Amino acid sequence: MKKLASSISKILIEEQGTSEFLKRVADPLWFQSFECVLGFDWHSSGLTTVVTRVLKHSIDPQYHGIMIAGGKGKKSSSQRSEIPKLAQYSNMPHKKISDLLYASKISAKLDNTAIQDGYTIYHHTIFFDEEGNWTVVQQGMNSDIKMARRYHWISEKAASSFVSEPHSGIICNKAHQRVLDMTASESIETQKTSLDFIRGNPQNLISSIKKLNLGRNPTLDDWISSNKEGK
């Protein structure tokens, strides 16, 4: 599987370049198909961790021009030290290294907090080339339903904004009806309101909540309690 992954990657990079390879990895359907071609079961949540690990060990940064950092569990945060080390292969400027570190950190943060869909990120891998182009593939697990969800990012799409429709794709076998996605274009006004709350005087918010209680109107806690099963 390592030899096959290396050969497919080599042909793709030689024929169409590293940017096309990153574009393919950022496509959740192509990534899923790639897993099947390598001989893995198509429906297992462990595919993402196995395939990214196979690629990490079969792609040579000096030969292929693609560097891969991160992994599963504790290794998901190893990119902080791995990115600078791998960037040495291409004498990458400090600014690009800083940009890669930021992209890695903010993509994981956003999928864990800005998207509240019940999935907790436990796997994070960033692919990048000598020019500083990057793709992030990360996966979260919903322990209640024991199901995984994979999130894909690519630098050219996130370049305009990390907080407004930044994903190249999100894939899961289950669609949820009640999800808070603060990165969705429909959430722009909610983003602005949240910032107003943070920047404003907290006493104003506390005062408004007290008025709601006095008027016997439902509070936010009441609303959350009545909808906690609708994630």
N, C-alpha and C positions, 0 to 999 in steps of 0.2 A: 504493500500500500504506500510505503514511503517512496519507493522507486517510481510508482505510477504517478503519485502526487508531484514528485520532482519533475518528471518528464512532461506532464501536462502543463505545469507552470512554466517550464523552460520554453516549450513551443509557443505558448501564449505570449510570453514576454518578448521572445525573439521576433515573433511575427507582428505584434501590435504594441509592444512597449509596456513599461511598468504601470503607466497610468491606466491602461486598459485592464490589466490584471487587478488593480485596486478597484476599478469600476465593477468588474465581475464579482469580486468578493463582497462588495457592498450591496449586491442584488440578492435578497433573501431566497428567491426562487432558484437562481443560478447556484448559490451556495448549497442549497438542499440537493440539487441535481448532482453537483460535484461530489457530495457525500455518497450518493448512490453509485456513481461511477467508480468510486474507490472501493466499493463493496460493502458498505455499511448499511444496516437497516434504516429505512427512510424515516421511521416514526419515533426513534429513540431520542430522548432529551440529551443523552450522553454523546450524541453525534458531534455537537458543536465543540465540546471540549476535546474530543478525540481528534477531529479533523484539524482544528487549529494547532494542536500539539504536533500532529503529523507534519503539517506545513512548516511549523517552527523548526523541526528537526531535519526536514528534507530540503528546505530552501537555503542556499548559501548566499549570504549578503554580498560577498565579493563577486560571485559568479552570476547571480540572478538580479542583483540590484534592488532586492526587496528585503526589508528588515522587519522582524516580528517580535513584539514584546508583550509581556503579560501572560495570563493563564487563568487557572481555576483556583478558587479559594484564596489562600495566602499569596499565591503567585499572581493573583489578579492585580496586586499592588506593586509587583516587581518591576513594572514598566518604568517606575521612577528612577531606578538605577540602570535598567537595561537600555532605555532610550539613549542616554548620553554615550554609553559604551558602544552601542551599535552604530551611532551616528559618526563615530570615529572612522569607520570604513570609507566614508565619503567626504571626510573633512567638512562636515556640515557646519555652517555658521551658527554661533551661539543663539541668535535670534530665532532661527528655524527650530533649534532644539527646544527653546523655551515655548514656542508655539505648539510643538508636538506634545510637550508635557501638559500644557494647558488644555489642549483638545482632549487628551486622554482623561484628565481629571474632571473636566466639566461635563463630558458626555456621560461618564459614570454617575456623576452627581445628579444630572438632570433626569436620567432614567430611573433613578432611585427616589427622587423627591418631586420633580415637576410633573412626572407621570405617575399618578397614584391609581394603579390598576391591580394591586394586590401581589405583584411579582417583585421579589427582592434580588438585586443583581449579585451573582456569585461567581460569574465568569466574565473576564474583560481582556480582550486582545486588541492591540493596535498594529496595523500593517502600514509601513511607510516606505517611500523610495528616497533616492538621493536628493530629489528636488524639494522634499518636505511635504509632498502630497501624502495623504493618509486615508485609511479606512479603519473604522472601529467595528468590531463584532463583539457583542456582549449578550449575556443571557441571564434571565431572572427566573426564579422558581416561586410558584404559589404553593405553599405547604398545605393549604386547606384542601385543594383539589389535586395536589401532586402533579402539576403540569408546568411545563417550561414555556417561556416566551423569549424570542430572540430579537434583538434590536441592532439595526445596521445604520452606520453613519459613513459619509464620505466628505472629504474636505471641500470639494467644489460646491456642495449643497449647503454645508454649514458655514461657508465663508461669509455669506450675507448676514446670517444671524444664527446664534446657537439656541435661541429661545423662541424662534418662530418657524415651525415646520422644518426642523433640521434633519430629520431622518430620511435615509434613502429607502428604508423599509422596516416594517415590524411584522413578524410572522409568529403565528400560534394557531393551534387547532381549535381554540375556543375564542369566541367573541363575547365580550362582556357589555352589558347594556348600560351600566353605571360606572363610568371611569372619569376621573378628573385629569385632563390632559392640558396642562398650562402652556404647552408649546404649540397647541393647535391655533390656527388663525382665528377660530371662533372665541378663543380665550384672551384675545388682546385687551379687551376692556377689563377683564378680570385681573390681568397682569397689572394694569394701570391702577386699579382699585387697591390691589395688594400693596403696591408701592406707596400709595397715598397713606394707607394705614401705618406702614413702617416708618415713613418720614414724618407723620403727624404726631400730635400729642396723644400718648396712649390714654390719658385721662378722658379724652373725648369719646374714645371707643368704649371705655369702661362705663361712662355715663350713659351712653346709648343702650348698652346691654342692660343696665339697671332699669332704664325706662321701659324696655321691652318686658322685663319681669313684672314691673308694677302694673303694666297694662294688660297683664295676663296673656301676652303674645308668646308664641313658641320661641325658644332660644335656639341658637345654632346647635347646642348640645342635644336638645330634643330632636332636632331634625336629623342629626347624625345617628342617634340611637334608633330612630324609626327606619333608617335606610342602611344600617350597617350590614345587612345581608345582601345588599344590591351592588357590591363591587363588580 
